[in-house]
Amino acid sequence: MNALINWLDNRTGFRELMHEALYERVPGGARWRYVWGSTLVFTFTLQMITGFMLWSAYSPSTRTAWESVYYIQNEMFIGYIIRGLHHYAAQAMVVLMAIHLVQVVIDGAYKAPREMNFWLGIVLMMIVLGLSLTGYLLPWDQKGYYATQVTTNIMSATPVVGAEVQKLAQGGSDYGHLTLTRFFAMHAGILPAMLVAFLTLHIYVFRRHGLKVHDAKHAPDTTFWPDQVLKDAVACLAVLAVVLMLAILRPAELSAPADPAVKFDAARPEWYFLFLFRFLRFHAVEALGLTFGAIIVPGIIMGILTIMPITAQVLGEWGHRLNKAFIWLMATAIAVLTGMAFYEDANDRGHQAALAEAHRDGQRAIELASGPDKIPVDGAVSLLRRDPYTQGPRLFAQHCAACHRFNGHTGRGTLVMEMNAEKVPVIGAPTAADLGTFGKREWMTGIVTDYSNHFAWLKNAKWHQDAKAKSAAGESVEFIDPDGSEMADWTSGNVESLKSAENADNVKALVEFLAAEAGHAGTDFDAALIEQGRKLATEGIWAGALNGTSCKQCHETIGDAFPAQPTDEGASGYPTMAKYGSAAWLKDFIRNPGAARHYGAKNQMTASTPEKLTDTDLDLLVRWMTGNHTASTVPDYPSQMEAVNAAISK
Amino acid sequence: MTSSPSSSDASPTAADGHAPLAPRRSVLVHLVTAVLSFVIVTIPATLGGLFFLDPILRKRKDAEAGGKSGEVSRKDEKGFIRLNLTRDSIPADGTPVPVTVLDDIVDAWNRFKNVPAGSIWLRKLGDGPILAFNSTCPHLGCSVDFRPAEQDFFCPCHTSAFALDGKKTNDVPPRDMDGLEVSMRTNGADDPGGQEIWVRYQKFRGATAEKIAV
């Protein structure tokens, strides 16, 4: 063994190299405060290992980037751990770098003769920030896509060459395949190579000047090995433990596949850039222009940092104090701005709703991609575009939520706000029915037993109030009146019989029949009850006072199939109940609410013609409303009914 | 004191005017440091290595992932795929015809539906059965051609040669050509006299004497 080592040493001189590497003198003894540089080298090594592994499975193009990251995260062996480690170690690196920098400034380790090393450190910092920035885009999810858009737009604010810089970064005038290939080349090739080169220089120069000793009398001198290495290793182990724990307990998020056509209201930079984001949101900063806030100010800060060694050289001890004051000022400002950004976002209802939706979309995309058909060749983005569960709420918010609500919200979890007389935003009152339970048993129960209340929302509408006033003035107006229609008279006139014990089963049966006619997916119906309900609807065999009153007496088509080519032939002035609430009925109703077969002259709902709502969109909307889509375990938008009811009751 | 470059021969025992060095550390400290240093590098390296072994270690294979495709496939439960030609369209004199097999291909995160998955040779022996061979050479995976003059199958890469019944005729290939199960059907139901040709398309490992499906 010894002979072999001697042979190797003769030829390589590795003993001397090891000696030099390990027996660096540590005056004043090993200290915990010297571990930061080593943790940074370790974290970078961790990034290299996990990065190369991710590289082995990552595919940079707009139709495969999200898909391959999804695959790494959800299908590959311990893929989520590798990606999680890379994700969190990147953030750890930024934190460790900040600590390292602050310490270097406070201890005066930037002063002569270590100026070069300080500047090398600044370059390394820029490279690490560049790595974070380029890495953020690579999953090609909504979060990375829109956050990086902001960055490349900031680049375009560079004086003189802005447009060219942006084009170079993007690989063209817009985002596409080449943006990913270029960012990937930067992230996995050019920047890491530069980092290795500058890190080598950094460590070489560091060794040349030795450690900047904090207190030489702290303890007897020692050597790097084993005393300082032990402390370094423990610190590195702690870093590893933290990132590993985070990777396992809070897996790195993958939001929905990037879609330039889908707005992303939850866009935020990675948390360590939030201070800059918040800084740019000050009106005073905005007023001075993007170039000022995003380029000139950060440039000045970097400039002050860079000339720190010169400041200390020229101004002596006062220069050092000035530098220390500056670094503390920066640290405080960054902490305050970051805190502000977090606090404001946490209290911003709109942002929270956008975050919830981003989470829902992301989870849904993963759910669909895991399905039997996997991901189509045109990419995961098409999975969401064709998914009623994703598109339905958006279409509802766009086309229906001006009057209707869905469980109190717009369909997308947000409340409809309006300005009151005092110009204060308040929750707006719906002027049409809340469709959260549309076509389901609850809905049918409301119609059958409590019609006036069920459609009471309509009374908030201006047209209703106008019509009511005209009607009171003796004018003859046709309008839907929840309090005064024949249907309202039937339910309120028979309220005792409807609520009586002898009709309890009958009401249940009728509701079952009506809900089964609507036939929304995901409900199990009771065949015997349906038959009983059908008899009640068509023949009116009730107990007590209700006996002899059937739905069919007015709604002649109840129980019939909904015609493929609906016409107004035979319309009796009562809305058709043929498959009321079903997909076929709903599609026809949305297109022609004012047809005689529906509400006729009483109708107030705007018809959604194909020019406003395409057939594809109508289909998506109706499939969502009738539950006809791939089932989902992703939590839906939470109900806002309580908030709305509380606001209305005020 | 640290402003001067540290000398390259600084050693645990050097005392060139510096404060005295701390006493040598016990073996235990050396050992603990060595183990810890090893551990912090080994953990990520091992995790990375395991990830790289995903094709071997993963439990859930792509082909099984998520069960059957939602759309109607041309493939039945036993893995037979209906070909786009009929029995009558194959020459009765035993001349092989090349046929492209369409199948659903699962490729990592994608599922390509009904796409060319491979090519096979079909032969009809008079009124007898239809023979099907995977056109991939069992030697090293090149494509086997039909040579009309020689009336044999021949692989131009390494000169593997096979008789028209698939038997190898030289020592280059490790085994005969890979025959595939054929099922004649009418409207999807077994019928030896039927016109529909269904083939159980499989790929086999190369360079082995044994025929092992992959």
Interface residues (C-beta under 8 A of the other chain):
Chain A: H19 E20 Y23 E24 R25 P27 G28 G29 F42 T45 L46 I49 T50 F52 M53 S56 A57 T64 E67 S68 Y70 Y71 E75 M76 F77 I78 G79 I81 I82 L85 A112 P113 R207 R208 H209 G210 L211 K212 V213 A216 A219 P220 D221 T222 T223 W225 P226 D227 V229 L230 A233 V234 C236 L237 L240 L244 A369 S370 G371 P372 D373 K374 I375 P376 V377
Chain B: M1 T2 S3 S4 P5 S6 S8 A10 S11 P12 A14 H18 A19 P20 L21 A22 P23 R25 V29 H30 V32 T33 A34 L36 S37 V39 I40 V41 I43 P44 A45 L47 G48 L50 F51 F52 L53 D54 L57 R58 R60 D62 A65 G66 G67 K68 S69 G70 E71 V106 A108 W109 N110 R111 F112
